[in-house]
Amino acid sequence: MTYKVVLVDDETLILRSLTKIIDWQACDCEVVGTANDGEEGVSLIKEAKPDIVITDINMPEKNGLDLLKEVQLLPHRPEVILLSGYNEFEYAREGLQNNAFDYILKPIDHEELEECLGKVIVKFKEDMKKHYEQRKYLIYEALTIGYDNKITVNNQNKLAIAAIELNKPSTTFEERLLDLVKQERGEDLTEVFFYKFESTRYVMVYTHPNRDIDLASKVKGEIIEFKETVDSLVKIALGKEVIGLQNLSVSFQETCQMLDSASFLKMNLVSEQDIKNEYRSKCSPEAAIEKAKRYMQENFTKEIGIEAVCEEVLLSVSYFSVLFKEKTGVTFLEYLTNLRIEHACVLLKTTDLKTYEIANMVGYSDQRYFSQVFKKRLQMTPSQYRSKE
């Protein structure tokens, strides 16, 4: 992460020196603007929203202490380092009392300033870690026991959950998940929180302050990319996005239910939309007829009727009859009879089984009825078909 710095000093030479001599990049910093007086400095700070301000104390009109006091009232409050002459120690002490981070005596020792910058950045990182852990705990409570309305936090972020189940415990996988959470996200404001439930189940919660962003799609894209690098036996459920911690517990429960259903659904990556799409595809007219045909091909040797097939595909007999004729061009009975006769022809040509045995094997308990159907279809009896070259 690069921290933004604003420099304020009424001496142009000092500003130029600070800009050029300090290795800002090595300090993980970037100078985003300079100002020659306190008034201009405050305006620049409001506009640029820097993380760090380095300002001279002794300036005409609005001095560094006035700037410091005004900066304390801003929503985005930067850390302020004061530049002070030897005869301005009382001012420097007053600055520290008004929450200045530190002061550097003039003439400026560049190594001392770089060391001071390092301390500011360490403070930033410690504060970020502390705030991250606080938010992580609040999210964990919202996941597991529900949101406590008495806690006053910014609770209007958009959130989305990814729940992950391994086929067996893996420390390597856990390390890769942590790397995913910690990866540099640039200007992206998404935060990711990682939790371990049991030895093989993990939950990741993504949050973003922009309520208009399609967070669920963003999470799905990242998880799919991550999944390609890990064991194919990993199962992942993606929860629907919600606004605010008060809605997180329900989303978490639904996501875990989807994860539990992943094996039954034969899906390694499952979301609410995936389940809907899968349901629609399985329940489409085309899918129903294909399922009926498979069922008939697997069971035509038994005495099955249209009622049994309709029960299998969850359609009424009347609707199925019309639909089957529309999709196949023949009636249910014609299709079933064709299956049986085709199989009977193979048996007649390749075996020496008796006609009644073949009749039983293709679903006819009555040999005479089988022979009648066979002759009607092929214009010859089973015996004539067998003897035909």
Phi, psi and chi 1 to 4 in degrees:
 res  aa     phi    psi   chi1   chi2   chi3   chi4
   1 MET       -  138.6 -179.7  176.3  178.0      -
   2 THR  -105.3  130.2  -59.6      -      -      -
   3 TYR   -97.3  136.6  -61.6   92.1      -      -
   4 LYS   -86.7  137.8  -63.5 -171.2  -68.7 -175.4
   5 VAL  -125.6  137.9  179.6      -      -      -
   6 VAL  -116.9  134.0  161.1      -      -      -
   7 LEU  -108.1  133.5  -53.8  175.3      -      -
   8 VAL  -131.6  119.4 -174.4      -      -      -
   9 ASP  -162.3  140.5 -160.8  -58.4      -      -
  10 ASP   -79.8   -5.3   61.1  -26.2      -      -
  11 GLU  -100.1  110.5  -64.0 -176.4   53.5      -
  12 THR   -60.4  -35.2  -56.7      -      -      -
  13 LEU   -62.5  -40.5 -169.7   61.9      -      -
  14 ILE   -66.8  -42.5  -69.6  178.6      -      -
  15 LEU   -58.8  -45.4  -74.4  178.2      -      -
  16 ARG   -63.9  -40.8 -168.9  174.9  -60.4  159.4
  17 SER   -64.1  -46.7  172.0      -      -      -
  18 LEU   -62.3  -39.6  -73.0  174.3      -      -
  19 THR   -65.3  -39.6  -55.9      -      -      -
  20 LYS   -89.4  -39.1  -59.8  -66.0 -177.2 -176.6
  21 ILE   -83.9  -37.9  -65.0  176.6      -      -
  22 ILE   -69.3  133.9  -60.9  -65.9      -      -
  23 ASP   -84.3   82.6 -170.9  -11.4      -      -
  24 TRP   -62.3  -39.0  -63.6  102.5      -      -
  25 GLN   -62.0  -41.4 -171.9  174.3   -0.7      -
  26 ALA   -64.9  -25.1      -      -      -      -
  27 CYS   -89.8    7.7  -63.6      -      -      -
  28 ASP    60.1   36.2  -67.2  -32.3      -      -
  29 CYS  -128.2  163.5  -67.2      -      -      -
  30 GLU  -145.8  126.5  173.5 -168.3    7.4      -
  31 VAL   -77.1  117.7  176.3      -      -      -
  32 VAL  -102.8   -1.6  -65.9      -      -      -
  33 GLY   172.7  156.9      -      -      -      -
  34 THR  -131.3  154.5   61.4      -      -      -
  35 ALA  -140.9  149.2      -      -      -      -
  36 ASN   -99.3   -0.8  -71.3  105.9      -      -
  37 ASP  -157.3  169.7   59.8   62.8      -      -
  38 GLY   -64.8  -38.6      -      -      -      -
  39 GLU   -62.8  -49.0 -164.9   69.5   46.7      -
  40 GLU   -64.0  -36.1 -176.8 -174.3  -10.5      -
  41 GLY   -62.6  -44.4      -      -      -      -
  42 VAL   -62.3  -43.8  169.7      -      -      -
  43 SER   -60.4  -43.1  -63.5      -      -      -
  44 LEU   -64.7  -40.7  177.6   58.8      -      -
  45 ILE   -64.1  -41.3  -69.2  164.8      -      -
  46 LYS   -62.9  -37.0  -71.8  178.7  179.2  177.6
  47 GLU   -78.6  -47.4  179.5 -176.1  -13.2      -
  48 ALA   -84.5  -20.8      -      -      -      -
  49 LYS    49.5   59.7  -65.0 -179.2  174.4   58.6
  50 PRO   -73.4  163.6   30.7  -36.3      -      -
  51 ASP   -87.0  -30.4  -56.0  -67.5      -      -
  52 ILE  -133.6  137.4  -57.8  168.9      -      -
  53 VAL  -121.5  128.4  173.9      -      -      -
  54 ILE  -112.6  115.9  -59.6  174.2      -      -
  55 THR  -134.4  142.3  179.8      -      -      -
  56 ASP   -70.3  147.6 -172.0   17.7      -      -
  57 ILE   -79.4  -47.8  -72.3 -178.5      -      -
  58 ASN   -89.1   96.9 -171.5   11.9      -      -
  59 MET  -137.3  149.8  -66.3 -176.7  -66.7      -
  60 PRO   -68.6  164.8   23.4  -32.8      -      -
  61 GLU    61.1 -100.2  -58.7  -63.1  -27.4      -
  62 LYS   -99.2  113.9 -178.1  173.0  -72.3 -173.4
  63 ASN   -86.2 -178.2   62.8   29.9      -      -
  64 GLY   -63.4  -33.4      -      -      -      -
  65 LEU   -69.8  -39.9  -71.2 -179.2      -      -
  66 ASP   -62.3  -43.0  -65.4  -29.3      -      -
  67 LEU   -60.6  -44.2  179.1  148.5      -      -
  68 LEU   -59.1  -46.4  171.5   64.9      -      -
  69 LYS   -64.5  -37.3  -68.5  172.7 -176.3  176.5
  70 GLU   -70.6  -36.5 -163.6  162.8  -21.8      -
  71 VAL   -64.0  -32.0  159.7      -      -      -
  72 GLN   -63.3  -19.6  -58.3  -57.0  -53.2      -
  73 LEU   -93.1   -4.6  -56.2  175.7      -      -
  74 LEU   -78.1  148.2  -62.7  177.7      -      -
  75 PRO   -59.4  -43.5  -20.0   30.7      -      -
  76 HIS   -98.7   99.4  179.5   86.5      -      -
  77 ARG   -99.6  112.1 -167.4  173.2   68.9 -175.0
  78 PRO   -80.3  163.8   30.1  -33.6      -      -
  79 GLU   -80.4  137.9  -68.0  -67.9  -17.1      -
  80 VAL  -116.2  126.7  178.1      -      -      -
  81 ILE  -107.9  125.0  -61.2  172.6      -      -
  82 LEU   -92.6  142.7  -60.3  172.3      -      -
  83 LEU  -105.7  124.0  -57.0  178.0      -      -
  84 SER  -133.4  140.9  163.1      -      -      -
  85 GLY   -79.6  164.9      -      -      -      -
  86 TYR   -60.2  -31.7  -78.8  102.3      -      -
  87 ASN   -89.2   12.2   59.3  -15.7      -      -
  88 GLU  -117.7   26.3  -61.3  168.1  -13.1      -
  89 PHE   -62.2  -38.1  179.3   72.7      -      -
  90 GLU   -61.6  -37.8  -72.9  -58.3  -42.4      -
  91 TYR   -64.2  -41.5  -72.0  117.4      -      -
  92 ALA   -62.6  -42.7      -      -      -      -
  93 ARG   -63.9  -39.6 -174.0  166.2   64.3  178.6
  94 GLU   -62.6  -37.6 -176.1 -178.3  -14.4      -
  95 GLY   -61.8  -42.8      -      -      -      -
  96 LEU   -63.3  -36.3  -66.4  176.3      -      -
  97 GLN   -68.3  -21.1  -69.4  171.4  -11.7      -
  98 ASN  -102.9   28.7  -78.3  -81.7      -      -
  99 ASN    75.1   21.8  -62.7  -42.9      -      -
 100 ALA   -64.9  146.5      -      -      -      -
 101 PHE   -71.4  -43.7 -179.6   81.5      -      -
 102 ASP  -169.2  176.9 -155.1  -14.1      -      -
 103 TYR  -135.3  151.0   69.2   93.1      -      -
 104 ILE  -121.8  130.3  -56.6  -70.0      -      -
 105 LEU   -78.1  143.8  -70.0  174.7      -      -
 106 LYS   -87.7  149.8  -70.6 -176.0  173.7 -178.5
 107 PRO   -65.2  144.3   24.4  -31.8      -      -
 108 ILE   -71.6  126.8  -59.5  167.3      -      -
 109 ASP   -88.5  112.6 -177.2  -35.0      -      -
 110 HIS   -63.6  -34.7  -65.2  126.6      -      -
 111 GLU   -65.9  -38.9  -70.7 -175.6    1.5      -
 112 GLU   -64.6  -39.6 -177.2 -177.2    0.7      -
 113 LEU   -66.7  -42.1  179.1   54.0      -      -
 114 GLU   -63.1  -38.2  -72.3  179.6   -0.6      -
 115 GLU   -64.7  -39.7 -176.4  179.7  -20.6      -
 116 CYS   -65.8  -39.5 -171.7      -      -      -
 117 LEU   -60.9  -41.0  -76.1  168.7      -      -
 118 GLY   -59.6  -39.6      -      -      -      -
 119 LYS   -67.0  -37.8  -69.2  177.3 -178.8  176.8
 120 VAL   -61.9  -44.0  175.4      -      -      -
 121 ILE   -67.8  -37.5  -69.1  168.9      -      -
 122 VAL   -59.7  -41.6  167.2      -      -      -
 123 LYS   -62.9  -43.8  179.1 -178.7 -176.5  -62.5
 124 PHE   -56.8  -47.5  -77.2  150.6      -      -
 125 LYS   -65.8  -39.3  -70.1 -179.3  177.4  177.6
 126 GLU   -65.8  -41.5  -71.3  176.6  -12.8      -
 127 ASP   -64.3  -42.5  -72.4  -13.9      -      -
 128 MET   -62.1  -42.9  -75.7  176.8   64.4      -
 129 LYS   -64.7  -42.1 -176.6  177.2 -179.9 -178.9
 130 LYS   -63.4  -46.2 -179.7 -180.0  177.1 -178.5
 131 HIS   -65.8  -37.7  -67.1  150.9      -      -
 132 TYR   -62.3  -45.9  178.9   87.5      -      -
 133 GLU   -65.1  -36.6  -68.0  -59.5  -34.5      -
 134 GLN   -63.8  -45.8  -72.9  174.3  -18.7      -
 135 ARG   -65.9  -37.7  -68.8 -166.5  -63.1  -81.6
 136 LYS   -61.2  -41.7 -176.3  175.8 -179.0  179.0
 137 TYR   -66.7  -43.4  177.7   73.8      -      -
 138 LEU   -61.7  -40.1  -73.1  174.9      -      -
 139 ILE   -66.7  -40.5  -71.2  172.3      -      -
 140 TYR   -60.3  -44.1  177.2   78.9      -      -
 141 GLU   -64.0  -41.1  -77.2 -155.8  -36.9      -
 142 ALA   -64.2  -35.1      -      -      -      -
 143 LEU   -66.3  -46.7  -78.4  172.9      -      -
 144 THR   -94.7  -38.9   55.3      -      -      -
 145 ILE  -122.3   -1.4   61.5  175.3      -      -
 146 GLY    98.1  161.5      -      -      -      -
 147 TYR   -81.8  134.4  175.2   65.4      -      -
 148 ASP   -90.4  110.3 -174.3   -8.9      -      -
 149 ASN   -65.4  -13.9  -68.7  -43.8      -      -
 150 LYS   -76.3  -18.3  -64.8  177.3 -178.0  176.7
 151 ILE   -80.9  124.6  -59.8  173.9      -      -
 152 THR   -97.2   99.4   54.9      -      -      -
 153 VAL  -136.6  165.5  -66.0      -      -      -
 154 ASN   -67.6  105.1 -178.5    2.6      -      -
 155 ASN  -114.1   24.7 -178.3   33.0      -      -
 156 GLN  -114.1   16.3  -66.3  -52.9  -51.7      -
 157 ASN   -69.0  156.1  -80.0    5.1      -      -
 158 LYS   -85.3  139.5 -177.9  169.8  -83.6 -168.7
 159 LEU  -131.9  148.3  -56.6  102.7      -      -
 160 ALA  -146.0  144.9      -      -      -      -
 161 ILE  -113.1  141.1  -62.7  172.1      -      -
 162 ALA  -124.1  120.0      -      -      -      -
 163 ALA  -106.5  135.7      -      -      -      -
 164 ILE  -127.2  134.9  -58.0  169.5      -      -
 165 GLU  -124.2  125.9 -178.2   79.6   50.6      -
 166 LEU   -94.1  155.8  -61.1 -174.4      -      -
 167 ASN   -76.1  -20.6   59.6  -40.3      -      -
 168 LYS  -158.3  157.5   59.8 -177.6  179.1 -179.7
 169 PRO   -59.3  144.7  -22.9   33.5      -      -
 170 SER  -152.8  114.5  169.4      -      -      -
 171 THR   -69.8  -32.6   54.2      -      -      -
 172 THR   -63.2  -44.1  -56.0      -      -      -
 173 PHE   -62.3  -42.1  178.9   84.2      -      -
 174 GLU   -61.1  -39.9 -167.0  167.2  -42.3      -
 175 GLU   -63.4  -38.7  -70.7  168.2    1.2      -
 176 ARG   -69.8  -34.5  -64.8  172.3   84.9  168.8
 177 LEU   -64.3  -43.2  -97.3 -175.8      -      -
 178 LEU   -62.2  -38.3  -75.2  169.1      -      -
 179 ASP   -62.5  -39.2  -71.2  -20.6      -      -
 180 LEU   -63.2  -41.9  177.1   63.1      -      -
 181 VAL   -64.7  -38.6  171.4      -      -      -
 182 LYS   -88.5   -3.5  -65.9  175.6 -178.2  177.1
 183 GLN   -61.6  147.4   74.5  179.4   21.3      -
 184 GLU   -67.7  128.3 -177.0   64.4   45.9      -
 185 ARG  -112.0   10.6  -62.7  178.0 -177.4  -89.0
 186 GLY    59.0 -130.1      -      -      -      -
 187 GLU   -81.3   -5.7  -63.4  -60.5  -44.4      -
 188 ASP   -64.3  132.0 -175.0    3.7      -      -
 189 LEU   -93.0    7.8  -62.2  175.3      -      -
 190 THR   -69.2  134.0  -55.0      -      -      -
 191 GLU  -111.4  145.6  -83.2 -166.6  -56.8      -
 192 VAL  -125.0  131.6 -172.1      -      -      -
 193 PHE  -118.8  137.5  -60.6   87.9      -      -
 194 PHE  -119.7  130.5  162.8   74.4      -      -
 195 TYR  -133.6  146.6  -53.6   90.3      -      -
 196 LYS  -111.2  125.4 -176.7  174.8 -178.2  179.3
 197 PHE  -118.1  118.9  -70.0   80.6      -      -
 198 GLU    63.7 -167.2  -54.4  166.3    9.5      -
 199 SER   -89.3  -16.2   60.6      -      -      -
 200 THR  -127.8    2.8   57.5      -      -      -
 201 ARG  -115.6  131.7 -179.7  164.2  -68.8 -166.0
 202 TYR  -128.5  150.4  -57.1   87.5      -      -
 203 VAL  -130.7  131.9  172.2      -      -      -
 204 MET  -117.7  131.9  -63.0  168.9   69.0      -
 205 VAL  -115.4  121.9  178.9      -      -      -
 206 TYR   -99.7  136.5  -72.1   71.1      -      -
 207 THR  -130.3  150.2   77.2      -      -      -
 208 HIS  -149.3  136.7 -160.1  -72.5      -      -
 209 PRO   -73.1  -20.5   24.1  -33.2      -      -
 210 ASN   -84.9  111.7 -175.9   -6.1      -      -
 211 ARG   -75.0  -12.3  -65.7  173.7   59.1  172.4
 212 ASP   -88.4  -11.1  -64.1  -34.3      -      -
 213 ILE   -72.7  146.3 -167.5  172.2      -      -
 214 ASP   -85.5   80.7 -173.6   -5.3      -      -
 215 LEU   -67.5  -37.4 -173.4   59.7      -      -
 216 ALA   -60.2  -42.9      -      -      -      -
 217 SER   -66.7  -38.0  -65.1      -      -      -
 218 LYS   -63.0  -45.3  177.3 -179.3  175.2   60.1
 219 VAL   -64.2  -44.1  171.7      -      -      -
 220 LYS   -60.5  -43.0 -173.3  171.5 -175.1  176.9
 221 GLY   -61.3  -43.7      -      -      -      -
 222 GLU   -68.4  -40.8 -176.8  170.2  -64.8      -
 223 ILE   -67.7  -40.3  -70.7  -64.6      -      -
 224 ILE   -61.9  -44.0  -72.2  174.6      -      -
 225 GLU   -61.4  -41.5 -174.4  177.8  -21.4      -
 226 PHE   -67.5  -41.2  170.5   73.5      -      -
 227 LYS   -62.0  -31.6 -170.6  178.0 -177.0  -56.7
 228 GLU   -64.8  -18.1  -70.1  174.2   -7.8      -
 229 THR   -98.7   -0.2   67.8      -      -      -
 230 VAL  -122.6  179.2  -61.1      -      -      -
 231 ASP   -55.5  132.4 -169.3  -29.0      -      -
 232 SER   -66.8  -14.9   60.7      -      -      -
 233 LEU   -82.4   -1.7  -65.9  176.7      -      -
 234 VAL   -69.9  136.2  170.5      -      -      -
 235 LYS  -113.4  138.1  -68.6 -178.0  176.2   59.7
 236 ILE  -132.5  133.6  -58.9  173.0      -      -
 237 ALA  -116.8  133.9      -      -      -      -
 238 LEU  -109.4  117.9  -58.2  174.2      -      -
 239 GLY   -80.5  161.2      -      -      -      -
 240 LYS   -76.9  149.5   60.2 -175.0  177.3 -175.8
 241 GLU   -73.7  149.4   54.9 -173.2   37.2      -
 242 VAL  -135.1  163.9  -63.9      -      -      -
 243 ILE  -107.0  121.7  -58.7  -65.3      -      -
 244 GLY    86.0  149.8      -      -      -      -
 245 LEU   -64.6  -26.2  -65.9  178.1      -      -
 246 GLN   -65.8  -18.3   69.1  -87.5   17.4      -
 247 ASN  -102.8    2.4  -60.3  -51.9      -      -
 248 LEU   -75.3  -36.0 -165.5   59.4      -      -
 249 SER   -61.6  -43.9  178.7      -      -      -
 250 VAL   -64.2  -43.3  172.2      -      -      -
 251 SER   -62.1  -38.5  178.6      -      -      -
 252 PHE   -63.6  -45.9  173.8   57.7      -      -
 253 GLN   -62.2  -41.9  -68.0  168.9   18.3      -
 254 GLU   -65.7  -38.9  -68.7  173.3  -10.1      -
 255 THR   -65.8  -42.3  -52.1      -      -      -
 256 CYS   -64.6  -37.0  -70.8      -      -      -
 257 GLN   -64.3  -39.8  -72.2  168.6   -0.4      -
 258 MET   -64.7  -39.6  -77.1 -166.3  -68.7      -
 259 LEU   -63.9  -40.6 -170.8   60.6      -      -
 260 ASP   -64.4  -28.3  -68.0  -25.7      -      -
 261 SER   -87.8   -7.2  -58.6      -      -      -
 262 ALA   -58.7  -42.7      -      -      -      -
 263 SER   -65.2  -43.6  -63.8      -      -      -
 264 PHE   -61.5  -38.4  170.6   75.0      -      -
 265 LEU   -80.4   -7.4  -64.4  167.7      -      -
 266 LYS    56.6   44.7  -62.6 -179.0 -179.9  178.4
 267 MET  -128.8  129.7  -60.8  168.7   70.7      -
 268 ASN   -85.0  -22.0  -74.0  -23.2      -      -
 269 LEU  -130.7  118.4 -179.4   66.4      -      -
 270 VAL  -133.1  138.5   58.0      -      -      -
 271 SER  -138.0  170.7   67.3      -      -      -
 272 GLU   -58.5  -41.4 -174.9  177.6   55.1      -
 273 GLN   -67.5  -37.9 -169.6   58.9   46.4      -
 274 ASP   -61.0  -42.4  -68.2  -32.6      -      -
 275 ILE   -64.2  -42.1  -67.8  174.3      -      -
 276 LYS   -62.4  -44.1  -73.0  179.5  179.9  177.3
 277 ASN   -63.4  -40.9  -67.8  -19.3      -      -
 278 GLU   -65.9  -40.8 -177.4   74.2    4.4      -
 279 TYR   -64.2  -44.3  176.4   78.9      -      -
 280 ARG   -62.0  -42.0  -71.6 -168.0 -170.5  105.3
 281 SER   -66.7  -37.2   67.0      -      -      -
 282 LYS   -73.9  -26.3  -73.5 -177.8  176.0  179.4
 283 CYS  -103.7    9.2  -64.9      -      -      -
 284 SER   -71.5  155.8   67.2      -      -      -
 285 PRO   -55.0  -42.1  -26.4   35.1      -      -
 286 GLU   -61.8  -44.5  -67.5   77.7    8.4      -
 287 ALA   -64.7  -37.6      -      -      -      -
 288 ALA   -64.1  -42.7      -      -      -      -
 289 ILE   -68.6  -40.2  -63.6  -54.6      -      -
 290 GLU   -62.1  -40.0  -73.3  -56.4  -46.9      -
 291 LYS   -65.5  -39.9 -175.0  175.6 -178.2 -178.9
 292 ALA   -63.4  -42.2      -      -      -      -
 293 LYS   -64.4  -40.6  -73.1  160.4   66.8  176.4
 294 ARG   -63.1  -43.0  -75.4 -164.7  -56.6  -88.7
 295 TYR   -62.4  -41.6 -178.9   79.4      -      -
 296 MET   -67.2  -40.2  -68.1  162.7   71.6      -
 297 GLN   -65.0  -31.6  -72.7  161.1    4.1      -
 298 GLU   -85.1  -18.6  -67.3  167.6    0.5      -
 299 ASN  -127.4   10.0  -65.2  -82.9      -      -
 300 PHE   -66.1  -17.2   71.8   87.2      -      -
 301 THR   -74.3  -11.8   58.9      -      -      -
 302 LYS   -99.4  169.3  -54.1  169.8 -173.7  174.9
 303 GLU   -84.0   85.7  -69.3 -170.7   15.4      -
 304 ILE  -106.8  148.3   59.0  169.3      -      -
 305 GLY  -120.7  176.0      -      -      -      -
 306 ILE   -63.1  -30.1 -167.8  169.9      -      -
 307 GLU   -62.5  -41.5  -67.0   81.3    4.3      -
 308 ALA   -64.8  -40.5      -      -      -      -
 309 VAL   -68.1  -41.9  178.6      -      -      -
 310 CYS   -62.2  -37.5  -70.4      -      -      -
 311 GLU   -64.4  -35.7 -173.5  176.3  -19.4      -
 312 GLU   -66.9  -38.2 -178.6   69.2   18.6      -
 313 VAL  -101.2    4.8  -64.1      -      -      -
 314 LEU    59.8   44.3  -56.1  176.3      -      -
 315 LEU  -127.3  153.1  -65.2  176.2      -      -
 316 SER   -71.6  155.9   68.7      -      -      -
 317 VAL   -62.2  -42.8  171.9      -      -      -
 318 SER   -65.2  -46.2   56.9      -      -      -
 319 TYR   -66.9  -43.2  176.0   61.4      -      -
 320 PHE   -61.3  -41.3  175.8   76.9      -      -
 321 SER   -59.8  -46.8  -61.2      -      -      -
 322 VAL   -66.0  -45.1  173.7      -      -      -
 323 LEU   -64.0  -41.6 -173.5   62.7      -      -
 324 PHE   -63.5  -43.5 -166.9   88.7      -      -
 325 LYS   -65.1  -39.3  178.2   70.8 -178.5  -69.8
 326 GLU   -64.1  -41.2  179.0 -173.9  -43.4      -
 327 LYS   -85.5  -26.9  -61.4  -62.0 -179.0 -177.5
 328 THR  -110.7  -19.1   65.1      -      -      -
 329 GLY    85.3   -3.5      -      -      -      -
 330 VAL  -134.0  165.2  -64.4      -      -      -
 331 THR   -78.5  167.3   65.4      -      -      -
 332 PHE   -56.7  -46.9  165.1   78.6      -      -
 333 LEU   -65.4  -38.7 -175.3   56.1      -      -
 334 GLU   -63.4  -42.5  -72.8  171.7  -31.3      -
 335 TYR   -64.2  -44.8 -172.4   89.2      -      -
 336 LEU   -65.5  -41.9  179.7   59.4      -      -
 337 THR   -63.4  -42.2  -59.5      -      -      -
 338 ASN   -60.1  -43.1  -71.0  -21.4      -      -
 339 LEU   -56.8  -47.5  -85.7  177.7      -      -
 340 ARG   -67.8  -43.1  -72.5  170.8  166.1  170.0
 341 ILE   -68.8  -40.3  -63.3  -57.2      -      -
 342 GLU   -59.6  -43.2  -74.5  171.1   11.9      -
 343 HIS   -68.8  -37.9 -167.4   64.6      -      -
 344 ALA   -62.7  -39.7      -      -      -      -
 345 CYS   -60.6  -41.5  -72.6      -      -      -
 346 VAL   -62.3  -44.0  172.6      -      -      -
 347 LEU   -67.2  -37.5  -66.7  175.2      -      -
 348 LEU   -64.6  -36.9  -74.5  165.5      -      -
 349 LYS   -83.7  -26.3  -74.6  -68.0 -171.8 -177.7
 350 THR  -110.1   -5.4   58.8      -      -      -
 351 THR  -133.4  168.3   72.5      -      -      -
 352 ASP  -108.0   25.2   57.5    0.3      -      -
 353 LEU   -64.0  148.6  -68.7  168.5      -      -
 354 LYS   -68.1  157.5  -57.1  -66.0 -175.4 -177.4
 355 THR   -60.4  -42.3  -58.4      -      -      -
 356 TYR   -65.4  -32.7   75.5   87.4      -      -
 357 GLU   -67.5  -43.0  -67.6  176.4  -44.3      -
 358 ILE   -65.1  -40.2  -68.1  175.2      -      -
 359 ALA   -57.1  -46.5      -      -      -      -
 360 ASN   -62.4  -38.8  -75.5  -30.3      -      -
 361 MET   -70.2  -22.6  -69.1 -178.7   69.3      -
 362 VAL  -107.2   14.0  -62.6      -      -      -
 363 GLY   101.5   10.1      -      -      -      -
 364 TYR  -111.3  120.1  -67.3   98.6      -      -
 365 SER   -84.6  -17.0   57.5      -      -      -
 366 ASP  -109.0  113.2 -172.8  -28.5      -      -
 367 GLN   -63.7  -40.9  178.0 -170.9  -25.7      -
 368 ARG   -63.8  -41.0  -75.7 -174.7  -59.7  175.0
 369 TYR   -65.0  -40.8 -179.9   63.8      -      -
 370 PHE   -57.6  -46.5  165.2   67.4      -      -
 371 SER   -63.3  -37.9  -62.5      -      -      -
 372 GLN   -64.1  -45.5  -70.1  171.9    3.3      -
 373 VAL   -64.0  -43.8  172.3      -      -      -
 374 PHE   -59.5  -47.0 -167.8   95.6      -      -
 375 LYS   -66.2  -36.9 -174.2  174.2 -178.7  179.7
 376 LYS   -64.4  -35.7 -174.5  176.6 -179.2  179.6
 377 ARG   -76.8  -44.8  -78.9  -72.9 -175.3  -80.9
 378 LEU  -111.3    2.1  -60.8 -179.3      -      -
 379 GLN    60.6   29.8  -52.0  -55.7  -47.5      -
 380 MET  -161.9  159.4   64.7 -177.9   76.4      -
 381 THR   -79.9  164.8   65.6      -      -      -
 382 PRO   -55.7  -40.5  -27.7   35.8      -      -
 383 SER   -64.0  -42.2  -61.2      -      -      -
 384 GLN   -64.5  -38.7  -70.3  170.1  -25.0      -
 385 TYR   -64.4  -40.9 -179.0   83.8      -      -
 386 ARG   -64.6  -40.4  172.3  172.6  -88.0  169.7
 387 SER   -80.9  -12.3   60.5      -      -      -
 388 LYS   -71.4  135.4  178.1 -175.2  174.0 -175.4
 389 GLU   -85.1      -  -68.3 -174.4    2.2      -
